[in-house]
Amino acid sequence: MTISVEHELLTVAEAADRLRVTTRYIHMLIADGTLPAMRLGRRSIRLRKEDVDHVLRPIETWISEGTKNTRNQLV
């Protein structure tokens, strides 16, 4: 992965604060490949701010265009 100077880098703790999750959860996202990360030396990990923000995504709605809500049909 290449990185240019204009990308803001975050530490694991900063990413966790930004997403309001634990550092353990950030490490899990890195381990499963959901969140790309880079090593800086032996122990330091850095994440691009854009990658951290990309982890946040809208919740899919129950009703999609042209389909009915199957959840309501079960009730």
Secondary structure, DSSP 8 states (H G I E B T S, - for coil): ----TTS-EE-HHHHHHHHTS-HHHHHHHHHTTSS--EEETTTEEEEEHHHHHHH------SS-TT---HHHHH-
